[in-house]
């Protein structure tokens, strides 16, 4: 079963671009929404392996969405994208638990590399947790 990505951006063209890149260059499934409040509800339903969110959105910004997703499931990596990137906002998002911070315009290779890196890290963490659990059972 392919990994499932949730993409959130208030700009429909950006949603189309990112989902097209993912569809054409990966086997991942992309679910898109331009409504960050809907994104929180989708995250609550579960099943997502990664979230990509714009930083500046009406209603709920990317920082608030990051916090909501991390509250729902801390293991889901969140990649923040923005056209308003600066060192301060990058540091703040990373401090709050974002996996990475990408400024627009970005190269498709950059977003694909970051997605792959995040998903590989999640897979390694899950394998590590499973091995620790097996080791603890074996020691008991």
FENKA-V73564 format. One record per pair of residues at least 6 apart in sequence whose C-alpha atoms are under 7 Angstrom apart, sorted by the first residue. I is the first residue (numbers start at 0). J is the second residue. D is the distance in Angstrom with one decimal. If there is no record, write none. Layout:
BEGIN
i | j | d
I | J | D
I | J | D
END
This chain:
BEGIN
i | j | d
1 | 26 | 6.2
1 | 27 | 5.2
1 | 28 | 6.4
2 | 27 | 5.1
2 | 28 | 6.1
2 | 48 | 5.9
3 | 27 | 5.9
3 | 28 | 4.7
3 | 29 | 6.0
3 | 46 | 6.9
3 | 47 | 5.0
3 | 48 | 5.4
3 | 49 | 6.9
4 | 28 | 6.0
4 | 29 | 4.8
4 | 30 | 6.1
4 | 47 | 5.7
4 | 48 | 5.9
4 | 49 | 4.9
4 | 50 | 5.7
5 | 29 | 6.1
5 | 30 | 4.9
5 | 31 | 5.9
5 | 47 | 6.5
5 | 49 | 6.3
5 | 50 | 4.7
5 | 51 | 6.2
6 | 14 | 6.9
6 | 29 | 7.0
6 | 30 | 6.1
6 | 31 | 4.7
6 | 32 | 6.5
6 | 50 | 5.9
6 | 51 | 4.8
6 | 52 | 5.9
7 | 31 | 6.0
7 | 32 | 5.2
7 | 33 | 5.6
7 | 34 | 7.0
7 | 35 | 6.3
7 | 38 | 6.8
7 | 51 | 6.1
7 | 52 | 4.6
7 | 53 | 6.3
8 | 14 | 6.1
8 | 32 | 6.8
8 | 33 | 4.9
8 | 52 | 5.9
8 | 53 | 5.1
9 | 33 | 4.3
9 | 34 | 6.5
9 | 56 | 5.8
10 | 33 | 6.7
11 | 33 | 6.7
14 | 31 | 6.5
18 | 29 | 6.0
20 | 107 | 6.8
21 | 27 | 6.6
32 | 38 | 6.6
35 | 59 | 5.8
35 | 64 | 6.8
36 | 59 | 6.7
39 | 64 | 6.9
39 | 67 | 6.7
39 | 68 | 6.8
42 | 68 | 6.6
43 | 71 | 6.4
48 | 75 | 5.8
49 | 75 | 5.5
49 | 76 | 5.2
49 | 77 | 6.0
50 | 76 | 6.4
50 | 77 | 4.7
50 | 78 | 6.2
51 | 77 | 5.7
51 | 78 | 4.7
51 | 79 | 5.9
52 | 61 | 5.8
52 | 78 | 6.3
52 | 79 | 5.0
52 | 80 | 6.0
53 | 61 | 5.5
53 | 79 | 5.7
53 | 80 | 4.8
53 | 81 | 5.5
54 | 60 | 5.7
54 | 61 | 4.0
54 | 62 | 6.4
54 | 79 | 6.1
54 | 80 | 6.0
54 | 81 | 5.3
55 | 61 | 6.1
55 | 81 | 7.0
61 | 79 | 6.8
62 | 92 | 6.5
65 | 77 | 6.5
65 | 97 | 6.9
76 | 97 | 6.7
76 | 98 | 5.4
76 | 117 | 6.4
77 | 97 | 5.1
77 | 98 | 5.4
78 | 97 | 5.9
78 | 98 | 5.5
78 | 99 | 5.0
78 | 100 | 6.0
79 | 97 | 6.8
79 | 99 | 6.3
79 | 100 | 4.9
79 | 101 | 6.2
80 | 100 | 5.8
80 | 101 | 4.7
80 | 102 | 5.6
80 | 103 | 6.7
81 | 101 | 6.5
81 | 102 | 5.0
81 | 103 | 5.5
82 | 102 | 5.5
82 | 103 | 4.6
82 | 104 | 6.9
84 | 102 | 5.6
89 | 100 | 5.9
93 | 99 | 6.7
98 | 117 | 6.9
END
